[in-house]
Structure formats: C-alpha cells, structure tokens
C-alpha cells in the first residue's frame, strides 16, 4: 500500500485523520514478578529494549502487529468498543488486537518476543548495504559501484519493494552528482530484488513538523524539484534497467533517461488522479511527446497501468527482454556501450538535451508548484481518505 502512491500522498490525510502521527508503539512496561509461560519477564523486557534500538522503521503493518501482541499479552482478548470507521488510527489498532482473540496471553508474549527478535536479526550493521563511488561516499539505501566504466546505482530496499524514502531521494541525488563528475562513461539506475521501485514510502512524512502541513508541503515540493533537476541536468548517458514493476515517480522520470530497458515482468503505473494528485518528473510535457496526447492522457489522467510491451510500443521503454535472460542481455550490451568514447557521448547528449533543458526546468517548476497546491487541497485529502478506507476493507 505505502509505495503505490506518489510523494506526500499521506501527509494531507494525516492532517485530518492523524493516521500515523498518533500511532505509537505501546509503552512497554511489565511487572517484575512472576514468570511467563514460554517467554520470561526478562525476555519480554529485553525485547522491549531491543525494539527501542532498532535503526529501521519496521513499517506500520508490523507496528500494528507489535501493538496487538502487546495488548493481548497484557490484557487478553480485545475488550473495548469498536471505534468509528472514520477514526482510522484506533480502528486499525482495534482490528489488529481483535484479530488475536483466540491467542492466549502466554502465546502472545512469546510471539511478541519472537517478532522483535526477527526484526533485530534482519538488521545486519556488520554487513554494510552499500558500496561507494571511488571509495569516497557510502549510502544507506543504495548500492553504488563503478566498474567497467559504468556507475551503477541500485535502489536497495528489496524488503520494501525499493519504496523511496526521503533519505533515498537525497542519496540518489548525491550518487548522480558523483557519477556526473567521475570517470564513468555511462550511468545505470536499477532496483534490487523483484521490483524496480514501488514508488514513494508513506512513512516519509509520518511526523508533521513544527511549521505544520504548509511547511511540509513546501519542503516536499523543494525536495522533488531538486531531485528532478538532477535528472534533467545529468551530463552523461543515463540508462534505466527496469527489473520489475515500477510505480509513480520512478515511472514519470523515465522520460528523462536516454535509454530504458525492461524485463517483460515490468509494469508501469502512475496513479495520480486516483489520489487527487497531478503529474511530476516532467511527465506532463515529456509523455505526450513520447506517446502522443491520447495515450499519455490515459496514463497520467486515468491511471492506466502499462505492461512492458505496451510501454515499449508507446516509446516509453527502449526494448523489452525475457525475464530469464534480462540481466545477461542488458549488461552485455551496457558493457559495449561503456567502451565508446566518453566525451563523444557526453557532447552528443548535450546537443540532444540542450535545446530542451530550459523547457524541462520550467515544466518541473510548474509541476512542483501545482503539486504543493494539490497537497493542501480538500479534494486531495478526500481522495486519500477514500483510498485508505478502500484499503481497510480488503
């Protein structure tokens, strides 16, 4: 659910419903006498301490499970009235707790400990997730390497379908800036695991800043503007290796790449109007140029999801490969491209892109301004609330 929506799909909704702002893990306090069946009091207290030291946000689904197990362990089956459907926070917590009615408190305590242990085990700080460009910069959400004259930027949150966090936005921008100035010939963006990227992570904006939602909207607009500018201005050949489904911002940006290769498993989805949003990534200008007004409107206005072959036929994707041979065929080709003269490629790209740069920056500015307006609108808020209500019924 989180990554299927575009940047800040969640924050306006939070202003009204406080969906995530009021969601906190329960205060984990236990009596220090007696023993628990399965998990001891000491185990339980240790789990509490370990939970507070987690470096990664486990996501709201897991936090709801933790909340429910805690309540079941301490109070038994859910014994409070069901909240209103419009009270999204307490309704979600009530549903999670109620689903454990058949679980004994002792079993809930053990499951709580087991769940926390699994979260701790999933974090492996001794094995960094990132490499570096030229040994100078390291990244938390990316794998960045330069080899055979190719800088490869891998979105590396496979457990979250490579959903883009605020940190990842900034790190992709930094990685591109480094690649623009190193000795690589071409630069590649791809995803880790089975997804290219599922779009934006709804946990991006779970805490409204002191300046309120207006400040959040402005800051988010500035972040998006600078992020897209990096793609517009990138001086070297930039190639997308779309290894799986792609949603939202990672799709709209494809018009700014020089080449897009996709596995036949890939799909391309931009669900903007579904949530009261408007396009970004210069797609409002580039997509009609690539695929024509009618097909671009189907995608940007009416949320049509394209298969890889449909995207290729419309010109958004350069070529589609069978998934079984995708990586081998694409990387064989990329290594050949990387043997070409670096300056010749860069100057040729400047000629191709140069005439459009001023227009692209203007479009990017206009798109970001409109999105800030959208995020502050009641229409957007109502669309997002309807989205979450529909999800809660699944």
CORTA-V903880 format. One line per field, one symbol per residue. phi: phi as a letter, one per 40 degrees, with the letter a starting at -180 (. if undefined). psi: psi as a letter, one per 30 degrees, with the letter a starting at -180 (. if undefined). burial: I if it has 9 or more other ideal C-beta (glycine too) atoms within 8 Angstrom, else O. Layout:
phi->???
psi->???
burial->???
This chain:
phi->.cccbcdgccccccdccfdbcccbccccbbcbbgbbcgccdcdcccccccccbccbccgcccccccdcccccccbgddbbcccccccccccccccccccbdcccdccccccccccccccccccbccbdcbbbcggbbbbcbbbbbbafgbcbbbcbbccbffcccdccdcccdcccccccbccccbbbbabcgcbcacgccccdbcbccdcgccccccccccccdcccdccccccbdbbcbccidbbgdcccccccccabbbccccbbbbcccdbgcbcaggccbcccccbgcccccdcccbgcccccccccccgcbcabbdccbdccccccccccdccccdcccccccdcccdccddcccccdcccccccdccccccccdccccccccccccc
psi->eeffllkgffeeeeeefhefegjlkljjklkgllkkkdkleeeeeeeeeeefgkfkkfleeeeeeeeeeeeeeefalkgllkllffieefeeeeeeeefgefkleeeeeeeeeeeeeeeeffkiffjkflaljggeklkefljkljkhgkkkjjjiiefghhkjleeeeeeeeeeeeeefgaglelkkkalkbfkdkgakkffehfjklefafeeeeeeeeeeeeeeeeeeefkflkkkkjjgakkkbefeffffflekjkklffkljkiieffggallaggffeeeeeegleeeeeeeeeggkkkleeeeeffgekekklkefgeeeeefeeeeeefflkeeeeeeeeeeefeffeeeeeeeeeeeeeeeeeefgleeeeeeeeeeeeeeff.
burial->OIIIIIIIIIIIIIIOIIIIIOIOOOOIOIOOOOOIOOIOIOIIIOIIOIIOOIOOOOIIOIIIIIIIIIIIIOOOOIOOOOOOOOIIIOIIIIIIIIOIOOIOIIIIIIIIIOIIIOIIOOIOOOOOOIOIIOOOIOIOIIIIIIOOIIIIIIIIIIOIIIIIIOOIIIIIIIIIIIIIOIOIIIIIIIIIIOIIIIIIIIIIIIOIOOOOIOIIIIIIIIIIIIIIIIIIOIOIIIIIIIIIIIIIIIIIIIIIIOOIIIIIIIIIIIIIIOIIIIIIIIIIIIIIOIIOOOIIIIIIOOIOOIOIOOIIOIOIIOOIIOOOOIOOIIOOIIIOIIOOOIOOIIOOIIOOIOOOIOOIIOIIIOIIIIIIOIIIIOOIIIIIIOIIIOOIOO
